[in-house]
Amino acid sequence: MLNEFKAFIARGNVLDLAVAVIIGAAFGRIVTSLTDDIIMPVIGKITGGLDFSNYFLRLGEIPAGYAGSPTSYADLKKAGVPLLGYGEFVTVAVNFLIVAFIIFLIVRTVNRIALRDRAEEAAKPTPPEAADLVLLREIRDELRLRR
């Protein structure tokens, strides 16, 4: 079983997958920063200074010893107050749309390159056949006609 595991790990697909997961995690952090630090503030500015991260509904009572802001989603969440954070959901949905669009662009580009490569391969002239191969085909065709 150990040898099978070693063979499985040593295959290229597993290593490719590991690299893809690491790059994907880093890419996810980049997209999160893009959304949180650039896109959502611009949307907030356009909509009159709205901060989507603080859009929430409080579903429970604030604890008696709570010293933070009653309008801060992060502070209330840290204090254990049950919240429905629809502003955070909007931010995560925008993150998803950005990632999905970028993946779409990557797949589209790869498909176009593959299609172009196939077209180039099909357009290449076929090498001339050897004379003996042509002769053998002619003999085969003659024998078929005699039957």
N, C-alpha and C positions, 0 to 999 in steps of 0.2 A: 504494500500500500504506500509506503514511503517513496519507493521508486516511481510509482505512478504519479504521486504528488509532485515530485521533482520534475518529471517530464511535463506535467501540466503547467507548472510555473515557468519552465524554460521555454515554452512555446511563445512565439512572437505575439500572438493575439492577446495573451494575458498582459504582457508588458505594454503593448499598445493601449490596452484598456486602462492600465494603471496611469500611464502618462496622460491619457484623455481625462481621467477623473481629476488629476491634479491640476491640469490646465483649466478644466471646467470650473473647479472651485475658485481659482484665481480670477477667471473671467466673471464668475458670479459676483465676486467682491467688487470688481471694476464696475459692473452694471449697477450694483446697489449704490455705489458712490455716485455714479452718473445720475441715477434717479434721485437719490436723497439730497445731493449737494448741488445739482445743476438743474435738472428738469422740474422737480417739484417746487423749488423756490421760484422759478420763472413762472410756472403755472399759478403759484400763490400770488405773485406780483401782478400778473394779468387779471386775476380775479379779485384784486383789492387787498392783498396782504394776507390772504387766508393761509393758515398752516395746517396742512392735511394731517400731520402726525398727531395733532390734538383734537381731531374729530372723533368723538367717542360718546357712548351712552353709558352712564354709570348704572350698574345693575344691583348694587348693594350699598350699604352704608359705609361711610368713611370711619375708620377706627377713631376712638376717643383721643388717643395720644398722637394723632397725625399732625405733623408740623409743616408739611409741604403745601404746594399750591393745589387748590381743589380743581383747577382747570388744566393741570399738567398730567397728560396721559402716562408718561414715564414714571412720575412720582407716585401716582395712584396705583399703577400696576405693581411697582416695587413694594408698596404698602400692603398688597394683597387684596385690593378692592376689585370685585368682579366688574369687568368692563367689556363693552362691545366696541372694539376699536375699528370702525369702518374706515377711518382715515388711513390707518396702517394697511388695511386691505386694499385700498385704492393704490397706495404706493407699491405694494407687492404685485398687484395686477399690472401696473405700468412696467415694473421690472420684468415680469413674465413676457409682456408684449415686446419689449426691447430684445430680450434674449431670443424669443421665437422669430422675430423679424431678422435678426442677424444670422440665426441658423438657417432660415429660409434663403437668405442671400448666399451663404456659403454653399448650401446644397445646390442651389440654382447654378452657381458658378462652376462647381465640380461637374454637374450634369452637362453643361454647355461645353466644357473642355473635353469631356469624354465623347460627346456627340461629334465635336470637331475632329478629334483623333480618329474616330471610327470612319468619318467621311474621308479624311486624308488617307487612311489605310485602304478604303475601297477604291479611291481614285488612283492609287499607285498601279502602274502597269504590271501585269503578271510577267514573270520572267519567261523567256521562250523555252518551250519544252525540248527536251533532248530528242534527237532524230530517231533513236531506237524506240523511245516511248511512243512517238507518233506512229511509227511503223507497226508496233505491237497493237495499238488501238485500231489501226486500219485492218490488220489481220483479224482481230476480234470481230469487228463489224462485218467483214466478209463472211466469216464463219456463221454469224447469226443470220445473215441473209440466205445462206444455203440450206438452212433447216427447214 
